[in-house]
Amino acid sequence: MFLTILHAKAESAGREVIAVDPRNTSRTCPECGHVSAENRPTQEKFHCVSCGHAAHTDTVGARNVLRAGLVRRKAQPA
């Protein structure tokens, strides 16, 4: 139900909804791509054990979701 409403709202606003797999989006480093549960020492903190990149987990997750959506968008035929 939610996705139906979301798609309708996006369409009426001239926007596009691209579904992406949310798994590991807040455990994957947006800088080096390293995936590890240890990258999230707390609920809010992200610190990559490979390259040292640090940020808020919401920011990391959002960047990774955006990147995945852009990849899927490019893969879709026009």
mmCIF file of the N, C-alpha and C atoms, coordinates in Angstrom:
data_MODEL
# 
_entry.id   MODEL 
# 
loop_
_atom_site.group_PDB 
_atom_site.id 
_atom_site.type_symbol 
_atom_site.label_atom_id 
_atom_site.label_alt_id 
_atom_site.label_comp_id 
_atom_site.label_asym_id 
_atom_site.label_entity_id 
_atom_site.label_seq_id 
_atom_site.pdbx_PDB_ins_code 
_atom_site.Cartn_x 
_atom_site.Cartn_y 
_atom_site.Cartn_z 
_atom_site.occupancy 
_atom_site.B_iso_or_equiv 
_atom_site.pdbx_formal_charge 
_atom_site.auth_seq_id 
_atom_site.auth_comp_id 
_atom_site.auth_asym_id 
_atom_site.auth_atom_id 
_atom_site.pdbx_PDB_model_num 
ATOM 1   N N  . MET A 1 1  ? 0.821  -1.192 0.000   1.00 0.00 ? 1  MET A N  1 
ATOM 2   C CA . MET A 1 1  ? 0.000  0.000  0.000   1.00 0.00 ? 1  MET A CA 1 
ATOM 3   C C  . MET A 1 1  ? 0.871  1.265  0.000   1.00 0.00 ? 1  MET A C  1 
ATOM 4   N N  . PHE A 1 2  ? 1.870  1.288  0.883   1.00 0.00 ? 2  PHE A N  1 
ATOM 5   C CA . PHE A 1 2  ? 2.733  2.456  0.966   1.00 0.00 ? 2  PHE A CA 1 
ATOM 6   C C  . PHE A 1 2  ? 3.418  2.739  -0.363  1.00 0.00 ? 2  PHE A C  1 
ATOM 7   N N  . LEU A 1 3  ? 3.971  1.689  -0.990  1.00 0.00 ? 3  LEU A N  1 
ATOM 8   C CA . LEU A 1 3  ? 4.682  1.882  -2.257  1.00 0.00 ? 3  LEU A CA 1 
ATOM 9   C C  . LEU A 1 3  ? 3.746  2.359  -3.361  1.00 0.00 ? 3  LEU A C  1 
ATOM 10  N N  . THR A 1 4  ? 2.513  1.910  -3.341  1.00 0.00 ? 4  THR A N  1 
ATOM 11  C CA . THR A 1 4  ? 1.535  2.362  -4.334  1.00 0.00 ? 4  THR A CA 1 
ATOM 12  C C  . THR A 1 4  ? 1.299  3.856  -4.193  1.00 0.00 ? 4  THR A C  1 
ATOM 13  N N  . ILE A 1 5  ? 1.119  4.306  -2.969  1.00 0.00 ? 5  ILE A N  1 
ATOM 14  C CA . ILE A 1 5  ? 0.907  5.734  -2.710  1.00 0.00 ? 5  ILE A CA 1 
ATOM 15  C C  . ILE A 1 5  ? 2.157  6.525  -3.066  1.00 0.00 ? 5  ILE A C  1 
ATOM 16  N N  . LEU A 1 6  ? 3.320  5.998  -2.683  1.00 0.00 ? 6  LEU A N  1 
ATOM 17  C CA . LEU A 1 6  ? 4.579  6.674  -2.978  1.00 0.00 ? 6  LEU A CA 1 
ATOM 18  C C  . LEU A 1 6  ? 4.777  6.840  -4.482  1.00 0.00 ? 6  LEU A C  1 
ATOM 19  N N  . HIS A 1 7  ? 4.528  5.784  -5.241  1.00 0.00 ? 7  HIS A N  1 
ATOM 20  C CA . HIS A 1 7  ? 4.668  5.858  -6.707  1.00 0.00 ? 7  HIS A CA 1 
ATOM 21  C C  . HIS A 1 7  ? 3.697  6.878  -7.295  1.00 0.00 ? 7  HIS A C  1 
ATOM 22  N N  . ALA A 1 8  ? 2.466  6.901  -6.802  1.00 0.00 ? 8  ALA A N  1 
ATOM 23  C CA . ALA A 1 8  ? 1.471  7.854  -7.306  1.00 0.00 ? 8  ALA A CA 1 
ATOM 24  C C  . ALA A 1 8  ? 1.882  9.287  -6.999  1.00 0.00 ? 8  ALA A C  1 
ATOM 25  N N  . LYS A 1 9  ? 2.345  9.531  -5.785  1.00 0.00 ? 9  LYS A N  1 
ATOM 26  C CA . LYS A 1 9  ? 2.789  10.883 -5.401  1.00 0.00 ? 9  LYS A CA 1 
ATOM 27  C C  . LYS A 1 9  ? 3.992  11.313 -6.229  1.00 0.00 ? 9  LYS A C  1 
ATOM 28  N N  . ALA A 1 10 ? 4.938  10.411 -6.414  1.00 0.00 ? 10 ALA A N  1 
ATOM 29  C CA . ALA A 1 10 ? 6.134  10.731 -7.199  1.00 0.00 ? 10 ALA A CA 1 
ATOM 30  C C  . ALA A 1 10 ? 5.757  11.045 -8.638  1.00 0.00 ? 10 ALA A C  1 
ATOM 31  N N  . GLU A 1 11 ? 4.878  10.247 -9.208  1.00 0.00 ? 11 GLU A N  1 
ATOM 32  C CA . GLU A 1 11 ? 4.455  10.475 -10.590 1.00 0.00 ? 11 GLU A CA 1 
ATOM 33  C C  . GLU A 1 11 ? 3.755  11.820 -10.744 1.00 0.00 ? 11 GLU A C  1 
ATOM 34  N N  . SER A 1 12 ? 2.903  12.158 -9.792  1.00 0.00 ? 12 SER A N  1 
ATOM 35  C CA . SER A 1 12 ? 2.189  13.444 -9.878  1.00 0.00 ? 12 SER A CA 1 
ATOM 36  C C  . SER A 1 12 ? 3.137  14.631 -9.717  1.00 0.00 ? 12 SER A C  1 
ATOM 37  N N  . ALA A 1 13 ? 4.273  14.403 -9.071  1.00 0.00 ? 13 ALA A N  1 
ATOM 38  C CA . ALA A 1 13 ? 5.262  15.463 -8.890  1.00 0.00 ? 13 ALA A CA 1 
ATOM 39  C C  . ALA A 1 13 ? 6.345  15.418 -9.968  1.00 0.00 ? 13 ALA A C  1 
ATOM 40  N N  . GLY A 1 14 ? 6.186  14.506 -10.937 1.00 0.00 ? 14 GLY A N  1 
ATOM 41  C CA . GLY A 1 14 ? 7.185  14.386 -11.999 1.00 0.00 ? 14 GLY A CA 1 
ATOM 42  C C  . GLY A 1 14 ? 8.477  13.750 -11.527 1.00 0.00 ? 14 GLY A C  1 
ATOM 43  N N  . ARG A 1 15 ? 8.383  12.918 -10.517 1.00 0.00 ? 15 ARG A N  1 
ATOM 44  C CA . ARG A 1 15 ? 9.558  12.258 -9.936  1.00 0.00 ? 15 ARG A CA 1 
ATOM 45  C C  . ARG A 1 15 ? 9.512  10.767 -10.205 1.00 0.00 ? 15 ARG A C  1 
ATOM 46  N N  . GLU A 1 16 ? 10.607 10.104 -9.906  1.00 0.00 ? 16 GLU A N  1 
ATOM 47  C CA . GLU A 1 16 ? 10.755 8.681  -10.154 1.00 0.00 ? 16 GLU A CA 1 
ATOM 48  C C  . GLU A 1 16 ? 11.124 7.975  -8.858  1.00 0.00 ? 16 GLU A C  1 
ATOM 49  N N  . VAL A 1 17 ? 10.539 6.825  -8.627  1.00 0.00 ? 17 VAL A N  1 
ATOM 50  C CA . VAL A 1 17 ? 10.894 5.997  -7.477  1.00 0.00 ? 17 VAL A CA 1 
ATOM 51  C C  . VAL A 1 17 ? 11.687 4.805  -7.991  1.00 0.00 ? 17 VAL A C  1 
ATOM 52  N N  . ILE A 1 18 ? 12.859 4.600  -7.416  1.00 0.00 ? 18 ILE A N  1 
ATOM 53  C CA . ILE A 1 18 ? 13.697 3.461  -7.791  1.00 0.00 ? 18 ILE A CA 1 
ATOM 54  C C  . ILE A 1 18 ? 13.949 2.655  -6.522  1.00 0.00 ? 18 ILE A C  1 
ATOM 55  N N  . ALA A 1 19 ? 13.450 1.433  -6.492  1.00 0.00 ? 19 ALA A N  1 
ATOM 56  C CA . ALA A 1 19 ? 13.642 0.572  -5.320  1.00 0.00 ? 19 ALA A CA 1 
ATOM 57  C C  . ALA A 1 19 ? 15.056 -0.006 -5.338  1.00 0.00 ? 19 ALA A C  1 
ATOM 58  N N  . VAL A 1 20 ? 15.703 0.027  -4.180  1.00 0.00 ? 20 VAL A N  1 
ATOM 59  C CA . VAL A 1 20 ? 17.041 -0.559 -4.051  1.00 0.00 ? 20 VAL A CA 1 
ATOM 60  C C  . VAL A 1 20 ? 17.060 -1.485 -2.843  1.00 0.00 ? 20 VAL A C  1 
ATOM 61  N N  . ASP A 1 21 ? 17.979 -2.428 -2.855  1.00 0.00 ? 21 ASP A N  1 
ATOM 62  C CA . ASP A 1 21 ? 18.150 -3.359 -1.746  1.00 0.00 ? 21 ASP A CA 1 
ATOM 63  C C  . ASP A 1 21 ? 18.830 -2.615 -0.592  1.00 0.00 ? 21 ASP A C  1 
ATOM 64  N N  . PRO A 1 22 ? 18.179 -2.504 0.556   1.00 0.00 ? 22 PRO A N  1 
ATOM 65  C CA . PRO A 1 22 ? 18.766 -1.736 1.665   1.00 0.00 ? 22 PRO A CA 1 
ATOM 66  C C  . PRO A 1 22 ? 19.826 -2.488 2.466   1.00 0.00 ? 22 PRO A C  1 
ATOM 67  N N  . ARG A 1 23 ? 20.024 -3.775 2.178   1.00 0.00 ? 23 ARG A N  1 
ATOM 68  C CA . ARG A 1 23 ? 20.984 -4.558 2.971   1.00 0.00 ? 23 ARG A CA 1 
ATOM 69  C C  . ARG A 1 23 ? 22.387 -3.953 2.930   1.00 0.00 ? 23 ARG A C  1 
ATOM 70  N N  . ASN A 1 24 ? 22.962 -3.809 4.113   1.00 0.00 ? 24 ASN A N  1 
ATOM 71  C CA . ASN A 1 24 ? 24.340 -3.326 4.315   1.00 0.00 ? 24 ASN A CA 1 
ATOM 72  C C  . ASN A 1 24 ? 24.578 -1.883 3.889   1.00 0.00 ? 24 ASN A C  1 
ATOM 73  N N  . THR A 1 25 ? 23.538 -1.108 3.636   1.00 0.00 ? 25 THR A N  1 
ATOM 74  C CA . THR A 1 25 ? 23.762 0.273  3.205   1.00 0.00 ? 25 THR A CA 1 
ATOM 75  C C  . THR A 1 25 ? 24.389 1.132  4.299   1.00 0.00 ? 25 THR A C  1 
ATOM 76  N N  . SER A 1 26 ? 24.172 0.781  5.559   1.00 0.00 ? 26 SER A N  1 
ATOM 77  C CA . SER A 1 26 ? 24.813 1.553  6.628   1.00 0.00 ? 26 SER A CA 1 
ATOM 78  C C  . SER A 1 26 ? 26.053 0.854  7.174   1.00 0.00 ? 26 SER A C  1 
ATOM 79  N N  . ARG A 1 27 ? 26.461 -0.243 6.534   1.00 0.00 ? 27 ARG A N  1 
ATOM 80  C CA . ARG A 1 27 ? 27.689 -0.952 6.919   1.00 0.00 ? 27 ARG A CA 1 
ATOM 81  C C  . ARG A 1 27 ? 28.752 -0.861 5.826   1.00 0.00 ? 27 ARG A C  1 
ATOM 82  N N  . THR A 1 28 ? 28.378 -0.282 4.685   1.00 0.00 ? 28 THR A N  1 
ATOM 83  C CA . THR A 1 28 ? 29.285 -0.181 3.543   1.00 0.00 ? 28 THR A CA 1 
ATOM 84  C C  . THR A 1 28 ? 29.905 1.207  3.506   1.00 0.00 ? 28 THR A C  1 
ATOM 85  N N  . CYS A 1 29 ? 31.209 1.273  3.406   1.00 0.00 ? 29 CYS A N  1 
ATOM 86  C CA . CYS A 1 29 ? 31.892 2.558  3.342   1.00 0.00 ? 29 CYS A CA 1 
ATOM 87  C C  . CYS A 1 29 ? 31.632 3.207  1.981   1.00 0.00 ? 29 CYS A C  1 
ATOM 88  N N  . PRO A 1 30 ? 31.094 4.435  1.957   1.00 0.00 ? 30 PRO A N  1 
ATOM 89  C CA . PRO A 1 30 ? 30.842 5.100  0.686   1.00 0.00 ? 30 PRO A CA 1 
ATOM 90  C C  . PRO A 1 30 ? 32.121 5.584  0.002   1.00 0.00 ? 30 PRO A C  1 
ATOM 91  N N  . GLU A 1 31 ? 33.225 5.548  0.714   1.00 0.00 ? 31 GLU A N  1 
ATOM 92  C CA . GLU A 1 31 ? 34.499 5.991  0.146   1.00 0.00 ? 31 GLU A CA 1 
ATOM 93  C C  . GLU A 1 31 ? 35.275 4.835  -0.488  1.00 0.00 ? 31 GLU A C  1 
ATOM 94  N N  . CYS A 1 32 ? 35.401 3.709  0.235   1.00 0.00 ? 32 CYS A N  1 
ATOM 95  C CA . CYS A 1 32 ? 36.232 2.611  -0.281  1.00 0.00 ? 32 CYS A CA 1 
ATOM 96  C C  . CYS A 1 32 ? 35.444 1.352  -0.615  1.00 0.00 ? 32 CYS A C  1 
ATOM 97  N N  . GLY A 1 33 ? 34.177 1.276  -0.182  1.00 0.00 ? 33 GLY A N  1 
ATOM 98  C CA . GLY A 1 33 ? 33.343 0.120  -0.496  1.00 0.00 ? 33 GLY A CA 1 
ATOM 99  C C  . GLY A 1 33 ? 33.470 -1.044 0.469   1.00 0.00 ? 33 GLY A C  1 
ATOM 100 N N  . HIS A 1 34 ? 34.295 -0.907 1.504   1.00 0.00 ? 34 HIS A N  1 
ATOM 101 C CA . HIS A 1 34 ? 34.484 -1.984 2.476   1.00 0.00 ? 34 HIS A CA 1 
ATOM 102 C C  . HIS A 1 34 ? 33.188 -2.209 3.258   1.00 0.00 ? 34 HIS A C  1 
ATOM 103 N N  . VAL A 1 35 ? 32.743 -3.481 3.358   1.00 0.00 ? 35 VAL A N  1 
ATOM 104 C CA . VAL A 1 35 ? 31.527 -3.837 4.084   1.00 0.00 ? 35 VAL A CA 1 
ATOM 105 C C  . VAL A 1 35 ? 31.904 -4.618 5.326   1.00 0.00 ? 35 VAL A C  1 
ATOM 106 N N  . SER A 1 36 ? 31.454 -4.134 6.487   1.00 0.00 ? 36 SER A N  1 
ATOM 107 C CA . SER A 1 36 ? 31.748 -4.828 7.738   1.00 0.00 ? 36 SER A CA 1 
ATOM 108 C C  . SER A 1 36 ? 30.807 -4.332 8.828   1.00 0.00 ? 36 SER A C  1 
ATOM 109 N N  . ALA A 1 37 ? 30.359 -5.251 9.671   1.00 0.00 ? 37 ALA A N  1 
ATOM 110 C CA . ALA A 1 37 ? 29.551 -4.863 10.825  1.00 0.00 ? 37 ALA A CA 1 
ATOM 111 C C  . ALA A 1 37 ? 30.368 -3.980 11.770  1.00 0.00 ? 37 ALA A C  1 
ATOM 112 N N  . GLU A 1 38 ? 31.688 -4.166 11.781  1.00 0.00 ? 38 GLU A N  1 
ATOM 113 C CA . GLU A 1 38 ? 32.559 -3.372 12.649  1.00 0.00 ? 38 GLU A CA 1 
ATOM 114 C C  . GLU A 1 38 ? 32.648 -1.911 12.209  1.00 0.00 ? 38 GLU A C  1 
ATOM 115 N N  . ASN A 1 39 ? 32.187 -1.615 10.993  1.00 0.00 ? 39 ASN A N  1 
ATOM 116 C CA . ASN A 1 39 ? 32.169 -0.221 10.540  1.00 0.00 ? 39 ASN A CA 1 
ATOM 117 C C  . ASN A 1 39 ? 31.167 0.615  11.330  1.00 0.00 ? 39 ASN A C  1 
ATOM 118 N N  . ARG A 1 40 ? 30.252 -0.039 12.041  1.00 0.00 ? 40 ARG A N  1 
ATOM 119 C CA . ARG A 1 40 ? 29.249 0.659  12.850  1.00 0.00 ? 40 ARG A CA 1 
ATOM 120 C C  . ARG A 1 40 ? 29.477 0.354  14.328  1.00 0.00 ? 40 ARG A C  1 
ATOM 121 N N  . PRO A 1 41 ? 30.360 1.091  14.964  1.00 0.00 ? 41 PRO A N  1 
ATOM 122 C CA . PRO A 1 41 ? 30.629 0.813  16.380  1.00 0.00 ? 41 PRO A CA 1 
ATOM 123 C C  . PRO A 1 41 ? 29.434 1.133  17.283  1.00 0.00 ? 41 PRO A C  1 
ATOM 124 N N  . THR A 1 42 ? 28.569 2.050  16.858  1.00 0.00 ? 42 THR A N  1 
ATOM 125 C CA . THR A 1 42 ? 27.347 2.373  17.601  1.00 0.00 ? 42 THR A CA 1 
ATOM 126 C C  . THR A 1 42 ? 26.215 2.566  16.590  1.00 0.00 ? 42 THR A C  1 
ATOM 127 N N  . GLN A 1 43 ? 25.018 2.769  17.112  1.00 0.00 ? 43 GLN A N  1 
ATOM 128 C CA . GLN A 1 43 ? 23.848 2.979  16.252  1.00 0.00 ? 43 GLN A CA 1 
ATOM 129 C C  . GLN A 1 43 ? 24.021 4.201  15.351  1.00 0.00 ? 43 GLN A C  1 
ATOM 130 N N  . GLU A 1 44 ? 24.670 5.250  15.850  1.00 0.00 ? 44 GLU A N  1 
ATOM 131 C CA . GLU A 1 44 ? 24.778 6.514  15.110  1.00 0.00 ? 44 GLU A CA 1 
ATOM 132 C C  . GLU A 1 44 ? 26.112 6.720  14.396  1.00 0.00 ? 44 GLU A C  1 
ATOM 133 N N  . LYS A 1 45 ? 27.146 6.041  14.833  1.00 0.00 ? 45 LYS A N  1 
ATOM 134 C CA . LYS A 1 45 ? 28.490 6.313  14.305  1.00 0.00 ? 45 LYS A CA 1 
ATOM 135 C C  . LYS A 1 45 ? 28.928 5.291  13.271  1.00 0.00 ? 45 LYS A C  1 
ATOM 136 N N  . PHE A 1 46 ? 29.544 5.794  12.220  1.00 0.00 ? 46 PHE A N  1 
ATOM 137 C CA . PHE A 1 46 ? 30.158 4.955  11.200  1.00 0.00 ? 46 PHE A CA 1 
ATOM 138 C C  . PHE A 1 46 ? 31.639 5.286  11.179  1.00 0.00 ? 46 PHE A C  1 
ATOM 139 N N  . HIS A 1 47 ? 32.464 4.258  11.232  1.00 0.00 ? 47 HIS A N  1 
ATOM 140 C CA . HIS A 1 47 ? 33.904 4.448  11.131  1.00 0.00 ? 47 HIS A CA 1 
ATOM 141 C C  . HIS A 1 47 ? 34.468 3.247  10.386  1.00 0.00 ? 47 HIS A C  1 
ATOM 142 N N  . CYS A 1 48 ? 34.901 3.450  9.148   1.00 0.00 ? 48 CYS A N  1 
ATOM 143 C CA . CYS A 1 48 ? 35.399 2.356  8.313   1.00 0.00 ? 48 CYS A CA 1 
ATOM 144 C C  . CYS A 1 48 ? 36.695 1.805  8.885   1.00 0.00 ? 48 CYS A C  1 
ATOM 145 N N  . VAL A 1 49 ? 36.701 0.500  9.122   1.00 0.00 ? 49 VAL A N  1 
ATOM 146 C CA . VAL A 1 49 ? 37.900 -0.139 9.668   1.00 0.00 ? 49 VAL A CA 1 
ATOM 147 C C  . VAL A 1 49 ? 38.976 -0.313 8.600   1.00 0.00 ? 49 VAL A C  1 
ATOM 148 N N  . SER A 1 50 ? 38.618 -0.084 7.337   1.00 0.00 ? 50 SER A N  1 
ATOM 149 C CA . SER A 1 50 ? 39.583 -0.239 6.255   1.00 0.00 ? 50 SER A CA 1 
ATOM 150 C C  . SER A 1 50 ? 40.281 1.075  5.910   1.00 0.00 ? 50 SER A C  1 
ATOM 151 N N  . CYS A 1 51 ? 39.484 2.138  5.641   1.00 0.00 ? 51 CYS A N  1 
ATOM 152 C CA . CYS A 1 51 ? 40.096 3.398  5.195   1.00 0.00 ? 51 CYS A CA 1 
ATOM 153 C C  . CYS A 1 51 ? 40.023 4.521  6.225   1.00 0.00 ? 51 CYS A C  1 
ATOM 154 N N  . GLY A 1 52 ? 39.235 4.332  7.296   1.00 0.00 ? 52 GLY A N  1 
ATOM 155 C CA . GLY A 1 52 ? 39.160 5.340  8.336   1.00 0.00 ? 52 GLY A CA 1 
ATOM 156 C C  . GLY A 1 52 ? 38.076 6.391  8.151   1.00 0.00 ? 52 GLY A C  1 
ATOM 157 N N  . HIS A 1 53 ? 37.297 6.312  7.065   1.00 0.00 ? 53 HIS A N  1 
ATOM 158 C CA . HIS A 1 53 ? 36.231 7.286  6.834   1.00 0.00 ? 53 HIS A CA 1 
ATOM 159 C C  . HIS A 1 53 ? 35.245 7.248  7.996   1.00 0.00 ? 53 HIS A C  1 
ATOM 160 N N  . ALA A 1 54 ? 34.851 8.425  8.493   1.00 0.00 ? 54 ALA A N  1 
ATOM 161 C CA . ALA A 1 54 ? 33.905 8.513  9.604   1.00 0.00 ? 54 ALA A CA 1 
ATOM 162 C C  . ALA A 1 54 ? 32.759 9.454  9.242   1.00 0.00 ? 54 ALA A C  1 
ATOM 163 N N  . ALA A 1 55 ? 31.538 9.078  9.648   1.00 0.00 ? 55 ALA A N  1 
ATOM 164 C CA . ALA A 1 55 ? 30.353 9.888  9.382   1.00 0.00 ? 55 ALA A CA 1 
ATOM 165 C C  . ALA A 1 55 ? 29.201 9.346  10.219  1.00 0.00 ? 55 ALA A C  1 
ATOM 166 N N  . HIS A 1 56 ? 28.071 10.027 10.161  1.00 0.00 ? 56 HIS A N  1 
ATOM 167 C CA . HIS A 1 56 ? 26.855 9.548  10.806  1.00 0.00 ? 56 HIS A CA 1 
ATOM 168 C C  . HIS A 1 56 ? 26.293 8.413  9.952   1.00 0.00 ? 56 HIS A C  1 
ATOM 169 N N  . THR A 1 57 ? 25.778 7.363  10.586  1.00 0.00 ? 57 THR A N  1 
ATOM 170 C CA . THR A 1 57 ? 25.291 6.214  9.821   1.00 0.00 ? 57 THR A CA 1 
ATOM 171 C C  . THR A 1 57 ? 24.145 6.571  8.879   1.00 0.00 ? 57 THR A C  1 
ATOM 172 N N  . ASP A 1 58 ? 23.306 7.535  9.245   1.00 0.00 ? 58 ASP A N  1 
ATOM 173 C CA . ASP A 1 58 ? 22.216 7.943  8.350   1.00 0.00 ? 58 ASP A CA 1 
ATOM 174 C C  . ASP A 1 58 ? 22.773 8.547  7.066   1.00 0.00 ? 58 ASP A C  1 
ATOM 175 N N  . THR A 1 59 ? 23.829 9.332  7.189   1.00 0.00 ? 59 THR A N  1 
ATOM 176 C CA . THR A 1 59 ? 24.458 9.936  6.013   1.00 0.00 ? 59 THR A CA 1 
ATOM 177 C C  . THR A 1 59 ? 25.090 8.865  5.136   1.00 0.00 ? 59 THR A C  1 
ATOM 178 N N  . VAL A 1 60 ? 25.768 7.917  5.761   1.00 0.00 ? 60 VAL A N  1 
ATOM 179 C CA . VAL A 1 60 ? 26.396 6.820  5.020   1.00 0.00 ? 60 VAL A CA 1 
ATOM 180 C C  . VAL A 1 60 ? 25.334 6.009  4.284   1.00 0.00 ? 60 VAL A C  1 
ATOM 181 N N  . GLY A 1 61 ? 24.261 5.652  4.994   1.00 0.00 ? 61 GLY A N  1 
ATOM 182 C CA . GLY A 1 61 ? 23.189 4.883  4.374   1.00 0.00 ? 61 GLY A CA 1 
ATOM 183 C C  . GLY A 1 61 ? 22.548 5.620  3.217   1.00 0.00 ? 61 GLY A C  1 
ATOM 184 N N  . ALA A 1 62 ? 22.297 6.918  3.399   1.00 0.00 ? 62 ALA A N  1 
ATOM 185 C CA . ALA A 1 62 ? 21.679 7.716  2.337   1.00 0.00 ? 62 ALA A CA 1 
ATOM 186 C C  . ALA A 1 62 ? 22.576 7.789  1.103   1.00 0.00 ? 62 ALA A C  1 
ATOM 187 N N  . ARG A 1 63 ? 23.864 7.974  1.309   1.00 0.00 ? 63 ARG A N  1 
ATOM 188 C CA . ARG A 1 63 ? 24.797 8.027  0.163   1.00 0.00 ? 63 ARG A CA 1 
ATOM 189 C C  . ARG A 1 63 ? 24.817 6.703  -0.593  1.00 0.00 ? 63 ARG A C  1 
ATOM 190 N N  . ASN A 1 64 ? 24.800 5.598  0.153   1.00 0.00 ? 64 ASN A N  1 
ATOM 191 C CA . ASN A 1 64 ? 24.835 4.287  -0.486  1.00 0.00 ? 64 ASN A CA 1 
ATOM 192 C C  . ASN A 1 64 ? 23.525 3.963  -1.205  1.00 0.00 ? 64 ASN A C  1 
ATOM 193 N N  . VAL A 1 65 ? 22.397 4.363  -0.631  1.00 0.00 ? 65 VAL A N  1 
ATOM 194 C CA . VAL A 1 65 ? 21.102 4.167  -1.295  1.00 0.00 ? 65 VAL A CA 1 
ATOM 195 C C  . VAL A 1 65 ? 21.052 5.007  -2.577  1.00 0.00 ? 65 VAL A C  1 
ATOM 196 N N  . LEU A 1 66 ? 21.499 6.245  -2.510  1.00 0.00 ? 66 LEU A N  1 
ATOM 197 C CA . LEU A 1 66 ? 21.526 7.107  -3.702  1.00 0.00 ? 66 LEU A CA 1 
ATOM 198 C C  . LEU A 1 66 ? 22.400 6.487  -4.786  1.00 0.00 ? 66 LEU A C  1 
ATOM 199 N N  . ARG A 1 67 ? 23.583 6.046  -4.418  1.00 0.00 ? 67 ARG A N  1 
ATOM 200 C CA . ARG A 1 67 ? 24.490 5.434  -5.397  1.00 0.00 ? 67 ARG A CA 1 
ATOM 201 C C  . ARG A 1 67 ? 23.835 4.210  -6.037  1.00 0.00 ? 67 ARG A C  1 
ATOM 202 N N  . ALA A 1 68 ? 23.203 3.353  -5.230  1.00 0.00 ? 68 ALA A N  1 
ATOM 203 C CA . ALA A 1 68 ? 22.555 2.153  -5.761  1.00 0.00 ? 68 ALA A CA 1 
ATOM 204 C C  . ALA A 1 68 ? 21.404 2.525  -6.692  1.00 0.00 ? 68 ALA A C  1 
ATOM 205 N N  . GLY A 1 69 ? 20.647 3.560  -6.344  1.00 0.00 ? 69 GLY A N  1 
ATOM 206 C CA . GLY A 1 69 ? 19.548 4.010  -7.192  1.00 0.00 ? 69 GLY A CA 1 
ATOM 207 C C  . GLY A 1 69 ? 20.045 4.549  -8.527  1.00 0.00 ? 69 GLY A C  1 
ATOM 208 N N  . LEU A 1 70 ? 21.123 5.291  -8.497  1.00 0.00 ? 70 LEU A N  1 
ATOM 209 C CA . LEU A 1 70 ? 21.684 5.827  -9.733  1.00 0.00 ? 70 LEU A CA 1 
ATOM 210 C C  . LEU A 1 70 ? 22.213 4.722  -10.630 1.00 0.00 ? 70 LEU A C  1 
ATOM 211 N N  . VAL A 1 71 ? 22.811 3.696  -10.037 1.00 0.00 ? 71 VAL A N  1 
ATOM 212 C CA . VAL A 1 71 ? 23.289 2.544  -10.804 1.00 0.00 ? 71 VAL A CA 1 
ATOM 213 C C  . VAL A 1 71 ? 22.114 1.831  -11.461 1.00 0.00 ? 71 VAL A C  1 
ATOM 214 N N  . ARG A 1 72 ? 21.048 1.613  -10.695 1.00 0.00 ? 72 ARG A N  1 
ATOM 215 C CA . ARG A 1 72 ? 19.855 0.942  -11.257 1.00 0.00 ? 72 ARG A CA 1 
ATOM 216 C C  . ARG A 1 72 ? 19.220 1.790  -12.345 1.00 0.00 ? 72 ARG A C  1 
ATOM 217 N N  . ARG A 1 73 ? 19.203 3.088  -12.160 1.00 0.00 ? 73 ARG A N  1 
ATOM 218 C CA . ARG A 1 73 ? 18.605 3.991  -13.151 1.00 0.00 ? 73 ARG A CA 1 
ATOM 219 C C  . ARG A 1 73 ? 19.352 3.903  -14.473 1.00 0.00 ? 73 ARG A C  1 
ATOM 220 N N  . LYS A 1 74 ? 20.668 3.874  -14.421 1.00 0.00 ? 74 LYS A N  1 
ATOM 221 C CA . LYS A 1 74 ? 21.479 3.768  -15.632 1.00 0.00 ? 74 LYS A CA 1 
ATOM 222 C C  . LYS A 1 74 ? 21.297 2.414  -16.303 1.00 0.00 ? 74 LYS A C  1 
ATOM 223 N N  . ALA A 1 75 ? 21.001 1.376  -15.520 1.00 0.00 ? 75 ALA A N  1 
ATOM 224 C CA . ALA A 1 75 ? 20.855 0.023  -16.057 1.00 0.00 ? 75 ALA A CA 1 
ATOM 225 C C  . ALA A 1 75 ? 19.509 -0.183 -16.744 1.00 0.00 ? 75 ALA A C  1 
ATOM 226 N N  . GLN A 1 76 ? 18.531 0.676  -16.432 1.00 0.00 ? 76 GLN A N  1 
ATOM 227 C CA . GLN A 1 76 ? 17.204 0.537  -17.020 1.00 0.00 ? 76 GLN A CA 1 
ATOM 228 C C  . GLN A 1 76 ? 17.194 1.081  -18.434 1.00 0.00 ? 76 GLN A C  1 
ATOM 229 N N  . PRO A 1 77 ? 16.568 0.348  -19.363 1.00 0.00 ? 77 PRO A N  1 
ATOM 230 C CA . PRO A 1 77 ? 16.474 0.882  -20.733 1.00 0.00 ? 77 PRO A CA 1 
ATOM 231 C C  . PRO A 1 77 ? 15.587 2.112  -20.765 1.00 0.00 ? 77 PRO A C  1 
ATOM 232 N N  . ALA A 1 78 ? 15.944 3.064  -21.592 1.00 0.00 ? 78 ALA A N  1 
ATOM 233 C CA . ALA A 1 78 ? 15.207 4.331  -21.677 1.00 0.00 ? 78 ALA A CA 1 
ATOM 234 C C  . ALA A 1 78 ? 13.889 4.172  -22.384 1.00 0.00 ? 78 ALA A C  1 
# 
